[in-house]
Amino acid sequence: MTKPSRPAVVSLNINSKSALYAAYMPFLKNGGMFVPTTKAYQLGDEVFMLLQLMDDPAKHPVAGQVVWITPQGAQGNRTIGIGVHFNEDDTAKVVRGSIEKILAGHLGSSRPTHTL
């Protein structure tokens, strides 16, 4: 019997509203973030994220699953990385609320993001 692997831990510092807009994935049920990384992941991998949002010095711990992969050499010179769907827990709900408050008025924009 194999032991389940521990979730990967990634740190993501978002330092501007435009970077947050490009990384946030509002089309996911619980919200999610695009994490630039060259490390190999598989769809469904568990990820534990330490997310720092702009002027907030706190690193918010958010767990989730890989639901998007942008591989090296992707069409349109897209940034290499993964999309992490937030788990449905209270911490993720608080972080999602903070993100959506920061991005209020921008979520319906047609500006391109790292994912869609």
N, C-alpha and C positions, 0 to 999 in steps of 0.2 A: 504494500500500500504506500503510495507516495503522499508526502506531506503537501498540503496546499501551499503555494508560494505566497509570500507576503506581498501586499500591494507595493507598487513602486511609489516612491516619494518624489514629487517634483515641486520646485519653488517657482512661483511666477510673480514678478513685480510689474504692475501696470502703473505707468507714471503719467499718462495723459488720457483725456477723454477719447481722443481719436484712436489710441491704442486699445482702450477698453471696448470701443465700438467694433473694432476690427476683430477682436478676440472673442467677444461674447456671442453665445449661440442661443438666441431667444426662441428659436423654433423647436427646441427640445422641451419636453414636458416639464422638467424640473430646472431648466436652464442648463448652461454648460459653458465651458471655456476652451478656446483653442490654445494649445501649449506648444510653442516652437521647440522642437527637439529633434536631434538626429538619432536618438536611441530607438531601437526597434521595439515596437509594440504590436500586439495582435488585437483585433476587435474583441471586446469583452474583458480585456485585462482590467484588473482593479487598480485604481490610481488614488493616491492620497496627495492632495494638493495643499501647499501653503501659499495662500493668495494674499498679496498685499495690494491694496487699491489706493493709488495716488497719494494724497497727503495723510492717509491713515497709517500710523506706524505699526499697527497690529498686523500680524500674519494670521489670516483666517484659515483654519484647517477645514478642508472640504474633501469628502470622499466621493468617488464616482467611478464610472466605467468608460473605457475607450469605445467611442461610437463612430469615430471619423479618423482616417489616416490620410495624410497628404505625403506621398512618398517623394524621394529625391527624383528630380527630373519631371515633376508634375507639369501638366499643361499650363501655360501662362506664367511660368516662373513663380508659381505659388510658393509660399514659405513652407518648408518641411516641418511637419509636426503632427500632433494628435488633437482630436476633439474629445473632451471629457464631459460626459453627461453627469450632472450632479445627482447624488443619491437623494432619495426623498426623506430627508431628516431635517430637524429644526435648524441646525447650523447652516445647511445649504439654503434653506428658505430665507434665513436672515441675510446671507451673502447675496442671494439673488435679488432680494428686496433692495439692498444697498446699490447694487449694480444698476437696477432698473430706475432707481431714483436719480442716480448720476446721469444716466442716459435718457431721461425723460425728454420726449420730443424728438429724439434721434432714432429710435428703434424702427420706425417705418421708412427710414431713408433708403434711397436706392444706391447709396455709396457701396462699393464692393467691400467685402470682409475677407478674412482668411479662409472662410469656408464656402459660403454661398454668395 
